[in-house]
Amino acid sequence: MGDGVIIGVLDTGIWPESEAFNDKGLGPIPSKWKGHCQSGIDFDPAKACNKKLIGAKYFLKGFEAELGRPFLKNEFVSPRDGNGHGTHISSTAAGSFAPNASYHGLAYGIVRGGAPKVRIAMYKVCWDSGVCNSADIIKGIDEAINDGVDVLSISIGLTTPQYVDVDLRNGIAFASYHAVGRGITVVCSGGNEGPIAQTVDDTSPWIITVAASSIDRSFPTLITLGNNRTFVGQSLYTGKETNFINIVYPERKCYCDKLNANDKWATGNVVLCFLVQGDDLLLSTTQQVVQEVGGLGLIVAKNPITDLNIYTSDFPSIGVSLDVGAQLLNYIRYSRKPQVKLSAPKTHVRKPVSTHIASFSSRGPNSVTPAILKQDIAAPGVNILAVVPPKETPYEFDSGTSMAAPHISGIVALLKSLHPHWSPADIKSALVTTAWQTDPHSGEPIIAEGNTDKIADPFDFGGGLVNANGANDPGLVYDMGESDYVFNYLCPMGYNTGAIGRITNRFVTCANKMPSILDFNLPSLTIPRLKRTVSVKRTVTNVGPVNSQYKAIIEPPLGITIKVMPETLIFNSSIEKISFTLTISTTHKYNTGYYFGSLTWTDEVHRVRSPISVRTEFPELAG
């Protein structure tokens, strides 16, 4: 369960009294730990910290220097969490076992983190509803490195890389480079700007960047019409079943986004609304206005409806798909007295729910370095129940790639515990090459939600949906060290000696003949501009049985020919690493979009799968 491993979380702080941070059954704090708990407002280290929460610090100087002395609302100038985000993240990654957890009875059970015996160190770098300063982030990462963490979990949202504050993005990227150089695996949320292409955050190759998937749990809610027809929606409504109530639709009087306190036609009725994708803020306003004018319920038709934390718990607000909404609208229009009864939701696990990549989850391709695949991996990030500072309930649902990243952080901690000598690149490779491309329960393809749903591809979920047990025994890994990041990534990217020196804190001279970034030893292959033919090189390290033989299985992208040499890899006690060459050719005569395939090495036990993304582009035809 990760005993002996330390996760450092950079976020909004932590609520230490939560049962999720109890230290029952934990032994002494690991001897490598050099950190401490910092005192502050409403945070006494002697009471707040224990053998579970072994470190807690806050960083405010950068924020103050940038904005002047801020007015911190509902905040604590201490490691204590006034926002809730950091507590939710920490408990998801490494929370201890805590019984009788639920959200007003929904999703009832024992809650725990991905690695429940891992120790937690909180570095509070975000303030005032999640505002973060790059200097504070860099300082937090630096402190975490010196304190002795094994994993860094960073769920700090940025906007599209082209428009984000360069200092903030580079602050995470280059500070995390030093962490990886010390053997610390860095896990970051991939962003919530999906489903638009090229919106993925944290694009550095040394970072594990995480997309958000749905989980095998739903909250079906029955909608019964006056003619006894029933439909199923989703909600987090925690009240009682309603009686039959009149149901109305605005028609020409107004639309749901124009509701105001004068719209008395909604009083005493259930209101049906249609919303386009992404109007979550509008949905919150609509719920509030319907309640204010005396409405008794709200049915929202939108695609998709998987993210439920935007719905209120104390007011009957139910999400349905657009096609169900259309049927409800027909009933309203053609019934003399349309009525509806709204039930409370049930907690439903497994069938018939299948995995989706959330519509909000940011998408590739990588807008900074197109030849580096991003996202890397997908993990649960929709309707995740975890700990928050106690208000009406100590547990709440939340959705985002912020929730997906700590799932990976917990799994990384488990892998660190089982394989202490694996490098961050080894761990990343193990996750990417063993991931699922289909739902592990149903076998159905994983769907990427968007304006039009489609089968997920590497730009949606990287290698696929995380497979923790598979990653524990990957067979082969694509390893890299600090020199690889310098000479095979930073140099080909065009960084000069001075810039690389500032990043790495050492003098580096790039080779006169620059290596191709396509040869960077990633567990994936992305070719953004294939003109005719190109050869790329990879090296794999055997971490499975000493005497092993792997054969290549190629699933080429549409119109692409791929040959691998050698076709068989034979490992023994004296051969641990083997290099191979891929020759990729296009049969396309015109520019194309990206097409996807894979290279899998198998010994009939392990399947080491690398996603492949190729776009044919002839410069004379570009644009």
C-alpha positions as CSV (number, residue, x, y, z in Angstrom):
1,M,0.0,0.0,0.0
2,G,3.0,2.3,-0.5
3,D,4.5,2.3,2.9
4,G,7.7,4.2,3.1
5,V,7.0,6.4,0.1
6,I,6.3,10.2,0.4
7,I,4.0,12.2,-1.9
8,G,4.5,15.9,-2.0
9,V,1.3,17.7,-3.0
10,L,1.4,21.3,-4.4
11,D,-2.1,22.8,-3.9
12,T,-4.3,24.9,-1.7
13,G,-3.4,23.3,1.6
14,I,-4.9,20.5,3.7
15,W,-7.5,20.0,6.4
16,P,-5.5,17.8,8.8
17,E,-8.3,16.8,11.2
18,S,-10.0,14.7,8.5
19,E,-10.2,11.0,9.3
20,A,-8.6,10.4,5.9
21,F,-5.3,11.6,7.4
22,N,-5.2,9.4,10.4
23,D,-2.0,7.5,11.0
24,K,-3.4,4.3,12.4
25,G,-1.1,1.3,11.7
26,L,1.7,3.4,10.3
27,G,5.3,2.9,11.5
28,P,7.9,5.6,12.0
29,I,8.3,8.4,9.6
30,P,10.9,7.4,6.9
31,S,14.4,8.3,7.9
32,K,15.1,10.1,4.6
33,W,12.5,12.8,5.5
34,K,14.1,16.1,6.1
35,G,11.0,18.3,6.1
36,H,8.7,19.6,8.8
37,C,5.3,21.2,9.5
38,Q,5.1,25.0,9.6
39,S,3.0,26.8,12.1
40,G,0.5,29.4,11.0
41,I,-3.1,30.6,11.6
42,D,-5.2,27.8,13.0
43,F,-2.4,25.3,12.3
44,D,-0.5,23.9,15.2
45,P,2.0,21.4,14.0
46,A,1.9,19.4,17.2
47,K,-1.8,18.8,16.7
48,A,-2.1,18.9,12.9
49,C,0.7,16.6,11.8
50,N,1.4,13.0,12.6
51,K,2.9,9.9,11.0
52,K,0.6,10.4,8.0
53,L,0.8,14.1,7.4
54,I,4.5,14.5,7.9
55,G,5.0,17.9,6.3
56,A,3.0,21.0,5.7
57,K,4.3,24.4,4.5
58,Y,2.9,27.5,2.8
59,F,4.4,29.9,0.3
60,L,2.9,33.4,-0.1
61,K,5.8,35.8,-0.8
62,G,5.5,35.5,-4.6
63,F,1.8,36.1,-4.5
64,E,2.2,39.2,-2.2
65,A,5.0,40.6,-4.4
66,E,2.9,40.3,-7.5
67,L,-0.4,41.6,-6.1
68,G,0.5,43.5,-3.1
69,R,-0.7,42.3,0.3
70,P,-3.8,40.4,-0.7
71,F,-7.1,40.2,1.0
72,L,-7.4,36.5,1.6
73,K,-11.1,35.7,1.9
74,N,-12.0,32.5,3.7
75,E,-8.3,31.7,3.9
76,F,-5.7,30.8,6.4
77,V,-2.1,32.2,6.3
78,S,-0.9,28.7,7.1
79,P,-1.0,25.2,5.5
80,R,-4.7,24.9,6.4
81,D,-6.9,24.6,3.4
82,G,-9.6,27.3,3.0
83,N,-10.5,26.2,-0.5
84,G,-10.9,22.4,-0.3
85,H,-9.1,21.5,-3.5
86,G,-5.8,20.5,-1.8
87,T,-7.6,18.3,0.8
88,H,-9.6,16.6,-2.0
89,I,-6.4,15.9,-4.0
90,S,-4.4,14.7,-1.0
91,S,-7.0,12.2,0.2
92,T,-7.4,10.9,-3.4
93,A,-3.7,10.2,-3.8
94,A,-2.9,8.8,-0.4
95,G,-5.8,9.1,2.1
96,S,-6.0,6.5,4.9
97,F,-8.9,4.2,5.3
98,A,-12.0,6.0,6.5
99,P,-15.3,4.2,7.0
100,N,-18.9,5.5,6.5
101,A,-18.0,8.0,3.8
102,S,-20.7,9.3,1.4
103,Y,-22.2,12.4,0.0
104,H,-25.5,12.6,1.9
105,G,-25.8,8.8,1.5
106,L,-24.7,8.6,-2.1
107,A,-21.6,6.5,-3.0
108,Y,-21.6,5.1,0.6
109,G,-18.6,3.0,1.7
110,I,-15.0,3.1,2.9
111,V,-13.0,5.8,1.3
112,R,-9.2,5.6,0.8
113,G,-6.5,7.0,-1.3
114,G,-4.7,5.1,-4.1
115,A,-1.8,4.4,-1.8
116,P,-3.2,4.5,1.7
117,K,0.1,3.9,3.6
118,V,2.0,6.6,1.8
119,R,3.0,9.7,3.8
120,I,1.8,13.1,2.7
121,A,3.6,16.5,2.6
122,M,1.5,19.5,1.6
123,Y,3.1,22.5,0.0
124,K,0.4,25.3,-0.1
125,V,1.2,27.4,-3.2
126,C,-2.3,28.5,-4.2
127,W,-4.5,31.1,-2.5
128,D,-7.8,32.9,-2.9
129,S,-9.8,30.3,-4.8
130,G,-6.8,28.8,-6.5
131,V,-4.6,31.7,-7.5
132,C,-1.0,30.5,-7.8
133,N,2.2,32.5,-8.3
134,S,5.1,31.0,-10.3
135,A,7.7,32.0,-7.8
136,D,5.8,30.3,-5.0
137,I,5.4,27.1,-7.1
138,I,9.1,27.0,-7.9
139,K,9.9,27.5,-4.2
140,G,7.5,24.8,-3.2
141,I,9.0,22.3,-5.7
142,D,12.5,23.2,-4.5
143,E,11.5,22.7,-0.8
144,A,9.9,19.4,-1.7
145,I,13.1,18.2,-3.5
146,N,15.2,19.1,-0.5
147,D,12.7,17.6,2.0
148,G,13.0,14.2,0.4
149,V,9.6,13.5,-1.4
150,D,9.4,10.6,-3.8
151,V,6.5,11.8,-5.9
152,L,5.2,15.3,-6.7
153,S,1.4,15.6,-7.4
154,I,0.6,18.9,-9.0
155,S,-3.0,19.7,-9.9
156,I,-2.6,23.3,-10.8
157,G,-4.7,24.3,-13.8
158,L,-3.4,26.5,-16.6
159,T,-5.1,27.8,-19.7
160,T,-4.1,26.9,-23.2
161,P,-0.3,26.9,-23.5
162,Q,-0.3,29.5,-26.2
163,Y,-1.9,32.0,-23.9
164,V,-0.8,31.0,-20.5
165,D,1.6,33.1,-18.3
166,V,4.9,31.8,-19.6
167,D,6.6,32.2,-16.2
168,L,3.9,30.0,-14.6
169,R,4.2,27.3,-17.2
170,N,7.9,27.3,-17.3
171,G,8.1,27.6,-13.5
172,I,6.4,24.2,-13.3
173,A,8.3,22.7,-16.2
174,F,11.8,23.7,-15.3
175,A,11.5,23.2,-11.5
176,S,10.0,19.8,-12.1
177,Y,13.0,19.0,-14.4
178,H,15.2,19.3,-11.3
179,A,12.8,17.0,-9.4
180,V,13.0,14.3,-12.0
181,G,16.8,14.7,-12.1
182,R,16.7,13.7,-8.4
183,G,14.6,10.6,-9.2
184,I,11.3,12.2,-8.2
185,T,8.3,11.4,-10.4
186,V,6.2,14.5,-11.3
187,V,2.5,14.0,-12.0
188,C,0.5,16.9,-13.4
189,S,-3.1,17.5,-14.4
190,G,-3.6,17.8,-18.1
191,G,-6.0,20.7,-18.1
192,N,-9.8,21.2,-18.4
193,E,-10.0,23.0,-21.7
194,G,-11.3,20.1,-23.7
195,P,-12.6,18.9,-26.0
196,I,-10.7,21.5,-28.1
197,A,-7.5,20.3,-29.7
198,Q,-4.0,21.5,-28.6
199,T,-5.2,22.5,-25.1
200,V,-3.2,20.1,-23.0
201,D,-1.1,21.6,-20.2
202,D,2.2,20.6,-18.7
203,T,3.7,19.4,-22.0
204,S,7.3,18.7,-20.8
205,P,8.4,15.1,-21.6
206,W,9.7,14.5,-18.1
207,I,6.2,15.1,-16.6
208,I,3.4,12.5,-16.5
209,T,0.4,14.5,-17.8
210,V,-3.0,13.0,-17.0
211,A,-6.4,13.1,-18.8
212,A,-9.7,12.6,-16.9
213,S,-11.9,9.5,-17.4
214,S,-15.3,8.6,-16.0
215,I,-15.6,5.7,-13.5
216,D,-17.8,2.7,-13.2
217,R,-20.3,4.4,-10.9
218,S,-23.4,6.4,-11.8
219,F,-26.4,7.9,-10.0
220,P,-29.5,7.1,-12.1
221,T,-32.5,9.1,-11.3
222,L,-36.0,8.2,-12.5
223,I,-38.2,10.8,-14.2
224,T,-41.8,9.6,-14.4
225,L,-44.3,11.4,-16.7
226,G,-48.0,11.8,-16.1
227,N,-48.6,9.2,-18.8
228,N,-46.5,6.7,-16.8
229,R,-43.6,6.8,-19.2
230,T,-40.2,6.8,-17.4
231,F,-36.8,8.1,-18.3
232,V,-33.5,7.9,-16.6
233,G,-31.3,10.9,-15.9
234,Q,-28.4,11.6,-13.5
235,S,-28.3,13.8,-10.4
236,L,-26.9,14.3,-6.9
237,Y,-30.2,15.4,-5.5
238,T,-30.4,14.2,-1.9
239,G,-34.0,15.0,-1.0
240,K,-37.1,13.0,-1.2
241,E,-39.1,11.9,-4.3
242,T,-41.5,14.7,-5.4
243,N,-45.2,14.3,-6.1
244,F,-46.5,14.8,-9.6
245,I,-45.8,18.5,-10.6
246,N,-46.6,20.4,-13.7
247,I,-43.6,20.6,-16.1
248,V,-43.1,23.6,-18.4
249,Y,-40.7,24.7,-21.1
250,P,-40.0,28.4,-21.9
251,E,-40.9,28.3,-25.6
252,R,-41.0,31.9,-26.9
253,K,-41.4,33.5,-23.5
254,C,-37.7,33.3,-22.8
255,Y,-34.9,30.8,-22.8
256,C,-33.2,29.3,-19.8
257,D,-30.1,31.5,-20.2
258,K,-32.5,34.5,-19.9
259,L,-34.4,33.5,-16.8
260,N,-34.8,36.2,-14.2
261,A,-36.7,36.9,-11.0
262,N,-39.8,38.2,-13.0
263,D,-40.4,34.9,-14.8
264,K,-43.3,33.7,-12.6
265,W,-44.4,31.1,-15.1
266,A,-41.8,28.9,-13.5
267,T,-43.3,29.2,-10.1
268,G,-44.6,25.9,-8.7
269,N,-43.4,24.0,-11.8
270,V,-40.6,21.8,-12.9
271,V,-38.6,23.6,-15.7
272,L,-37.1,21.8,-18.7
273,C,-34.0,23.5,-20.2
274,F,-31.6,22.8,-23.0
275,L,-28.0,23.8,-22.6
276,V,-25.1,23.6,-25.0
277,Q,-21.9,21.9,-24.0
278,G,-19.7,23.9,-21.7
279,D,-22.4,26.0,-20.2
280,D,-21.7,24.8,-16.7
281,L,-21.6,28.4,-15.2
282,L,-24.9,29.1,-17.0
283,L,-26.3,25.9,-15.4
284,S,-25.5,27.1,-11.9
285,T,-27.2,30.4,-12.6
286,T,-30.3,28.7,-14.1
287,Q,-30.6,26.5,-11.0
288,Q,-30.4,29.5,-8.7
289,V,-33.0,31.5,-10.7
290,V,-35.5,28.6,-10.9
291,Q,-35.3,28.3,-7.2
292,E,-35.6,32.0,-6.6
293,V,-38.8,32.3,-8.6
294,G,-40.3,29.3,-6.8
295,G,-39.7,26.5,-9.3
296,L,-39.9,23.1,-7.8
297,G,-37.4,21.3,-10.0
298,L,-35.1,21.5,-13.1
299,I,-34.4,19.0,-15.8
300,V,-31.4,20.0,-17.9
301,A,-30.9,18.4,-21.4
302,K,-27.3,18.5,-22.5
303,N,-24.5,16.3,-23.9
304,P,-22.6,15.0,-22.1
305,I,-24.1,14.7,-18.6
306,T,-21.3,12.7,-16.9
307,D,-20.0,15.6,-14.7
308,L,-22.6,15.9,-11.9
309,N,-20.8,18.1,-9.3
310,I,-22.3,21.2,-11.1
311,Y,-25.7,20.2,-9.9
312,T,-27.0,21.2,-6.5
313,S,-27.9,18.6,-3.9
314,D,-30.8,20.3,-2.1
315,F,-32.9,21.1,-5.2
316,P,-34.2,18.5,-7.7
317,S,-31.8,19.2,-10.6
318,I,-31.5,16.2,-13.1
319,G,-29.4,15.9,-16.1
320,V,-30.6,14.1,-19.2
321,S,-29.2,13.6,-22.7
322,L,-30.4,15.8,-25.5
323,D,-32.5,13.0,-27.1
324,V,-34.3,12.4,-23.8
325,G,-34.8,16.1,-23.5
326,A,-36.4,16.1,-27.0
327,Q,-38.9,13.4,-25.9
328,L,-39.8,15.3,-22.7
329,L,-40.4,18.4,-24.8
330,N,-42.7,16.5,-27.1
331,Y,-44.7,15.3,-24.1
332,I,-45.0,18.9,-22.8
333,R,-46.1,20.3,-26.2
334,Y,-48.7,17.6,-26.9
335,S,-50.2,16.9,-23.5
336,R,-53.2,18.7,-22.0
337,K,-51.7,18.8,-18.5
338,P,-48.0,17.7,-18.6
339,Q,-46.8,16.5,-15.3
340,V,-43.7,14.9,-13.9
341,K,-42.5,13.1,-10.8
342,L,-38.7,13.3,-9.9
343,S,-37.2,10.5,-7.8
344,A,-34.0,10.6,-5.7
345,P,-30.9,9.0,-7.3
346,K,-29.6,5.5,-6.5
347,T,-25.9,4.6,-6.4
348,H,-25.1,2.2,-9.3
349,V,-21.8,0.5,-9.8
350,R,-20.5,-1.3,-13.0
351,K,-23.0,-2.4,-15.6
352,P,-24.0,-0.8,-17.9
353,V,-21.6,2.1,-17.4
354,S,-18.6,2.2,-19.8
355,T,-15.5,4.4,-19.7
356,H,-15.5,7.8,-21.3
357,I,-12.8,10.5,-21.5
358,A,-14.5,13.6,-20.1
359,S,-15.5,16.3,-22.5
360,F,-13.6,18.9,-20.3
361,S,-10.4,16.9,-20.4
362,S,-7.8,18.8,-22.5
363,R,-6.7,17.3,-25.8
364,G,-3.5,17.0,-27.7
365,P,-1.6,17.3,-29.9
366,N,1.1,19.0,-27.9
367,S,1.1,22.7,-29.0
368,V,4.6,23.3,-27.7
369,T,6.5,20.3,-29.1
370,P,4.2,18.4,-31.5
371,A,6.6,15.4,-31.6
372,I,6.1,14.7,-27.9
373,L,2.8,12.9,-27.2
374,K,0.5,14.5,-24.7
375,Q,-1.7,13.5,-22.8
376,D,0.3,10.6,-21.4
377,I,-2.3,8.5,-19.6
378,A,-5.9,8.7,-18.4
379,A,-7.3,8.1,-14.9
380,P,-10.6,8.6,-13.0
381,G,-11.5,12.3,-12.8
382,V,-15.3,12.5,-13.0
383,N,-17.5,12.6,-9.9
384,I,-14.7,11.6,-7.5
385,L,-15.7,11.4,-3.9
386,A,-13.0,12.6,-1.5
387,V,-12.4,14.7,1.6
388,V,-13.0,18.4,1.9
389,P,-13.0,20.8,4.8
390,P,-16.2,20.1,6.8
391,K,-19.1,22.3,5.9
392,E,-22.4,20.6,5.3
393,T,-20.6,17.3,4.6
394,P,-16.9,16.2,5.0
395,Y,-17.0,14.5,1.6
396,E,-17.8,16.0,-1.8
397,F,-17.8,15.0,-5.4
398,D,-15.5,16.9,-7.7
399,S,-14.5,16.5,-11.4
400,G,-11.5,17.6,-13.4
401,T,-8.1,16.5,-14.5
402,S,-7.1,17.8,-11.0
403,M,-8.9,14.7,-9.7
404,A,-7.3,12.4,-12.2
405,A,-3.7,13.3,-11.4
406,P,-3.7,12.1,-7.8
407,H,-5.0,8.8,-8.9
408,I,-1.8,8.4,-11.0
409,S,0.3,9.9,-8.1
410,G,-1.0,7.1,-5.8
411,I,-0.3,4.4,-8.4
412,V,3.2,5.9,-8.9
413,A,3.8,5.7,-5.2
414,L,2.8,2.0,-5.2
415,L,5.2,1.4,-8.1
416,K,8.0,3.2,-6.3
417,S,7.4,1.0,-3.3
418,L,7.6,-2.2,-5.4
419,H,10.4,-1.0,-7.7
420,P,12.5,1.5,-5.8
421,H,15.2,1.5,-8.4
422,W,13.0,2.4,-11.3
423,S,13.6,5.9,-12.8
424,P,10.8,8.4,-13.4
425,A,11.1,7.5,-17.1
426,D,10.7,3.8,-16.3
427,I,7.6,4.4,-14.3
428,K,6.1,6.6,-17.0
429,S,6.9,4.0,-19.6
430,A,5.3,1.2,-17.5
431,L,2.1,3.3,-17.2
432,V,1.9,4.2,-20.9
433,T,2.7,0.8,-22.4
434,T,0.4,-1.3,-20.3
435,A,-2.7,1.0,-20.4
436,W,-6.1,-0.1,-21.6
437,Q,-7.6,1.1,-24.8
438,T,-11.0,-0.6,-24.0
439,D,-13.1,-0.6,-20.9
440,P,-11.6,-3.2,-18.5
441,H,-15.0,-4.5,-17.5
442,S,-17.1,-4.4,-20.7
443,G,-14.4,-4.7,-23.3
444,E,-16.1,-1.8,-25.2
445,P,-13.9,0.9,-26.8
446,I,-13.2,4.0,-24.6
447,I,-15.2,6.9,-25.9
448,A,-14.0,10.5,-26.0
449,E,-16.8,12.9,-25.2
450,G,-17.0,16.0,-27.3
451,N,-19.3,17.9,-29.7
452,T,-19.6,14.5,-31.3
453,D,-18.5,11.5,-29.3
454,K,-15.8,9.3,-30.9
455,I,-13.5,6.4,-30.1
456,A,-10.6,7.8,-28.0
457,D,-7.2,8.2,-29.6
458,P,-3.8,9.1,-28.2
459,F,-4.5,12.8,-28.1
460,D,-7.4,12.1,-25.8
461,F,-5.8,9.6,-23.4
462,G,-2.2,9.0,-24.3
463,G,-1.4,5.3,-23.9
464,G,-4.9,4.8,-22.6
465,L,-6.7,4.2,-19.3
466,V,-4.3,3.4,-16.5
467,N,-3.8,-0.3,-15.6
468,A,-2.1,-0.3,-12.3
469,N,-1.5,-4.1,-12.0
470,G,-0.2,-4.1,-15.6
471,A,2.2,-1.3,-14.9
472,N,3.7,-3.3,-12.0
473,D,4.9,-5.9,-14.5
474,P,5.4,-4.2,-17.9
475,G,8.1,-6.5,-19.3
476,L,10.1,-3.8,-21.1
477,V,10.5,-0.1,-20.4
478,Y,11.8,2.9,-22.3
479,D,14.3,4.4,-19.9
480,M,15.8,7.9,-20.0
481,G,18.1,10.0,-17.8
482,E,19.0,13.6,-17.3
483,S,21.4,13.7,-20.2
484,D,18.7,12.4,-22.6
485,Y,16.4,15.3,-21.6
486,V,19.3,17.7,-22.2
487,F,20.9,16.5,-25.4
488,N,17.9,14.8,-27.1
489,Y,15.2,17.2,-26.1
490,L,16.4,20.7,-25.0
491,C,19.1,20.9,-27.6
492,P,16.9,19.8,-30.6
493,M,14.2,22.2,-29.2
494,G,16.6,25.1,-29.9
495,Y,17.5,26.1,-26.4
496,N,20.9,27.8,-26.4
497,T,23.8,27.2,-24.0
498,G,22.7,30.0,-21.7
499,A,19.1,28.9,-21.5
500,I,20.0,25.3,-20.9
501,G,22.4,26.4,-18.2
502,R,19.6,28.3,-16.4
503,I,17.3,25.3,-16.6
504,T,19.8,22.6,-15.6
505,N,22.3,24.7,-13.5
506,R,25.2,23.2,-15.4
507,F,27.2,24.2,-18.5
508,V,26.1,22.3,-21.6
509,T,27.3,22.4,-25.2
510,C,24.9,21.0,-27.7
511,A,26.3,18.9,-30.5
512,N,27.0,20.5,-33.9
513,K,24.9,17.8,-35.6
514,M,21.7,17.9,-33.6
515,P,19.9,14.6,-33.0
516,S,16.3,14.3,-34.2
517,I,13.7,14.8,-31.5
518,L,11.9,11.8,-33.1
519,D,14.7,9.7,-31.6
520,F,13.9,10.9,-28.0
521,N,13.3,7.6,-26.2
522,L,9.7,8.0,-25.3
523,P,7.2,5.1,-24.9
524,S,5.3,6.6,-27.8
525,L,5.9,7.9,-31.3
526,T,4.4,11.1,-32.8
527,I,5.5,12.3,-36.3
528,P,3.8,15.6,-37.0
529,R,5.2,16.1,-40.5
530,L,6.0,13.0,-42.4
531,K,6.9,13.8,-46.0
532,R,8.0,10.5,-47.4
533,T,10.1,8.2,-45.2
534,V,11.8,8.6,-41.9
535,S,13.7,6.3,-39.6
536,V,13.5,6.6,-35.8
537,K,15.3,4.8,-33.0
538,R,14.2,3.4,-29.7
539,T,15.9,1.4,-26.9
540,V,14.1,-0.9,-24.5
541,T,15.3,-2.2,-21.2
542,N,14.2,-5.7,-19.9
543,V,12.6,-5.5,-16.4
544,G,10.9,-8.9,-16.7
545,P,12.3,-12.4,-16.8
546,V,16.0,-12.4,-17.7
547,N,15.7,-14.8,-20.6
548,S,13.0,-13.3,-22.7
549,Q,12.1,-13.1,-26.4
550,Y,9.8,-10.4,-27.7
551,K,8.2,-10.2,-31.2
552,A,6.9,-7.0,-32.8
553,I,3.2,-6.5,-33.7
554,I,2.5,-3.5,-35.8
555,E,-0.8,-1.8,-36.3
556,P,0.1,1.0,-38.8
557,P,-1.9,4.2,-39.1
558,L,-4.1,4.5,-42.2
559,G,-1.9,4.9,-45.3
560,I,1.3,4.5,-43.4
561,T,3.8,1.6,-43.7
562,I,6.0,0.7,-40.7
563,K,8.9,-1.7,-40.7
564,V,10.9,-2.6,-37.5
565,M,14.4,-4.0,-37.3
566,P,15.1,-6.3,-35.7
567,E,11.6,-7.9,-35.6
568,T,12.6,-10.0,-32.6
569,L,14.3,-8.9,-29.4
570,I,16.2,-11.6,-27.4
571,F,17.3,-10.8,-23.9
572,N,19.5,-12.9,-21.6
573,S,21.8,-12.4,-18.6
574,S,24.3,-10.3,-20.6
575,I,21.8,-8.4,-22.8
576,E,19.5,-6.1,-20.8
577,K,19.0,-3.3,-23.3
578,I,18.3,-3.6,-27.1
579,S,17.9,-0.8,-29.6
580,F,15.6,-1.1,-32.7
581,T,14.8,1.1,-35.7
582,L,11.4,1.9,-37.1
583,T,11.2,2.9,-40.8
584,I,7.9,4.9,-41.4
585,S,6.7,5.7,-44.9
586,T,3.6,7.4,-46.2
587,T,1.5,6.3,-49.2
588,H,-0.5,9.5,-49.0
589,K,-0.1,12.0,-51.8
590,Y,-1.8,14.9,-50.0
591,N,-1.7,16.5,-46.6
592,T,-3.7,14.6,-44.0
593,G,-4.8,14.8,-40.4
594,Y,-3.3,12.6,-37.7
595,Y,-3.9,8.9,-38.1
596,F,-3.2,6.5,-35.2
597,G,-1.6,3.0,-34.8
598,S,0.6,1.1,-32.4
599,L,3.8,-0.9,-32.0
600,T,3.5,-3.8,-29.5
601,W,6.3,-6.0,-28.3
602,T,5.1,-9.3,-26.8
603,D,6.6,-12.4,-25.3
604,E,3.1,-14.0,-25.1
605,V,2.9,-12.8,-21.5
606,H,3.6,-9.1,-21.6
607,R,2.2,-6.6,-24.2
608,V,4.4,-3.5,-24.4
609,R,2.3,-1.2,-26.5
610,S,3.5,2.2,-27.8
611,P,0.9,4.5,-29.4
612,I,1.8,5.9,-32.8
613,S,0.5,9.2,-34.3
614,V,1.4,10.3,-37.8
615,R,0.4,13.2,-40.0
616,T,1.5,13.4,-43.6
617,E,2.4,17.0,-44.6
618,F,4.1,18.2,-47.7
619,P,5.5,21.7,-47.1
620,E,4.7,22.9,-50.6
621,L,1.0,22.0,-49.9
622,A,0.9,23.3,-46.3
623,G,-1.8,25.6,-45.3
